[in-house]
Amino acid sequence: MKGWSVFPHLVVRTTGFSFERLERLRCPEAAASARKLWTARRELEGLKASGPRLRRPPPAVLAALKAGRPVEVEGLESPESFAAYNTQARAAQEAASAFEAAFTRESALVEESLAALRTEPRFLEAVASSSPPVARDLISGRDGARLKRQVASYLQRLCAKNETMSFFGPINYGRVEPDAPTGVSVRWSGPEWLVGRNTFAASWLVLGLVRAIAADPEVAPWLVLRRKSFATLPPRKGPAPPAASAEDVLPRLMEAVDGTRPLSALREALGVEWPLLLECVRFGLQRNLFTHQLEVPAASHHPLEDLAERLAGIPGQVARDHLRALEGLLRLMARYGAADAAGKMALNEELAKRARERWSVAPPAPGSSGDSHNFYQDRLPMREECGGDLRLTVGGERARELTRKLEPALGLMGEAALRTREAARAAVAALVGARTVPFWKVVAAYGDRPLPYDTTVAEALAAAIPDPAASRVELEPSVLPTPREDAHLPIVTSIDLLIGASDVEAWSRGDYELVVGDVHDTALVWGWALQFHEERRRVESEMVRALGALRRPMPFVTVLASRRTGLLPAEFPGPVVELGGVSARASAWRLPFDDLLVESDGRTARLLSTRLGSEVCLYNGEMESLVQTAFALPRIRPLRVSLGSHTPRVVLGGAVLQREQWRLEAEDRDALLACKDDRARLQTAVGIWARRGLPDHVFAKFPGERKPVLIDVRSPALLRVFVNLLEQKGEVMVSEMLPTPGQLWLGAAGGRHTAELRCCFLWGAEVRE
């Protein structure tokens, strides 16, 4: 699958805290002594197993052998037989003594570092932005094992994870310029310099405000309804409702709604009393049958400001009162960016209080909805995103290598995406049978069915690994499946690429390693990600043209879901279905949801639009479901290779496709859980790491946890985090940190920073002669 291209603009994600900050939690000398102790004890066990059998050994000899102490050889028949043993036993004693001394000294320094974090303004602000209860405990001076563990957990996140959140995960930008001179250039003032801070209201807050204000009896008469996701009311099941019920009025309301008349005029036309009509409207809004002028577009960058502007057009004193209260919320938001930790928590509390008392709006309770488990779910009323001034340019051969080195991996992921899509279409067809069914019914009936992922490509990768015990294998593309070149649909993906190089100069001259990070199924150099870009409109226009240049054998449709998280749904070129959210375009090309049909012959299925008279295809948007996969563009997913307890690092085409990984064995888990204190945990962990050949730094991925946790085996504080999660989850997969700490190319005055390049890759551009 050749012909991939990279979009010339990219997002650079970095950390706001240097990696050196995390290294203050290490006990390197103690860990080195623990490793020597483990080696010496292993040698002792080997000498015991292979040594000569003693006839009637004295009790003192047996006690020394059992304890691993040197044997007193004076008076023994063959003292020379204990020479090697005693050498190792003395080495073990020396290592144990060195460990105790180093651990006592270094662990005290670690505790001092943890204590210093409790009063550091930037750290407290970062914690307050994510977890006010933890920040409140720190500010109030509370102490304890749990709080120390939480501090260490937050520090590893702030120093090692590239996020897009607040000042500790700022958004930066770069360019790929293949025709420029070869090299890499970086301009950066450091993590503390920001070009902007934008504060946003949580999605649940905006949605609740819209619903509460629209339901106000003084505002509702001015609502202008417009049919949204359904052109006609879905058929009713069961007996006919009473004539004076909302279900009876709803079909008449659906017919009367024309997008021009306010609800007061519709009430007169329908001859319905206000309470019944309002009940009908609420029901219709909940079912996404229609929308109104107060509903904020799903892709709006500043939804609360947008709501205030929309409300400004509603006449009457009550609307003015709502608007005045909204202005109060906006004033609180305007103060959020400059506030410290205590200020941020106070502002969030005040805003939540006003929303609750004025509009009865409160955050969703954990477990109360299907979205409550979402990693990106807004929990606080306010959040912020910040822009850094880092600007990266990758030119010439370094730019061309990004695509060339990644093309074999992209081709295999694309082939797996095509196979999974075909399997999903066949699975939907088997469920639907030989008939044509409304798409919304298929979504409702089969949206939660398991997805038949293609495993053949990943299995071929695993089979091509000649030595599972090797730490690194480089695969030849010729022994792997050949990606097809005749796919009629394009593929769009965003991949987080990590560069491993000692510094920018090493990367510039070609001395670097390319590592594939997270893989996404859509164009993420777009919309909210460009909010701090100096030429945002131009970059967005270039992306639209790049998407438009892809082969388009049929219309591609954007289905706008409700805005439930801080991640804005993208609205790409083409028709849009306002399923949950509404379009941000002034004159969108809209299709009703019930216009889409699934046509199936029992073996395969396709998605049709009645109004367009053709097959259509959905854009992707990080929706992992059977129906979405069947009828959307081929969705790129990462290729996961697992050989069991150990899988080598997999390199393909000059790019690291997967890091080396290990599955923690049950006996190792039990040994760690049996440890009672930091000393024992450090000694035990170092021994496990040494026996399994793990590097000092690994990322631990636990079941049910979306984000892995960085663990440094030399850090008692991080081992507490690791063992606590291990106790909760029961199992874990660990993978090498790659780039390694020595390969963190991005540096500033305070030290090295992890960084990744979010690049958009496109396949399927029309080729013109």
Disulfide bonds with the S-S distance in Angstrom:
none
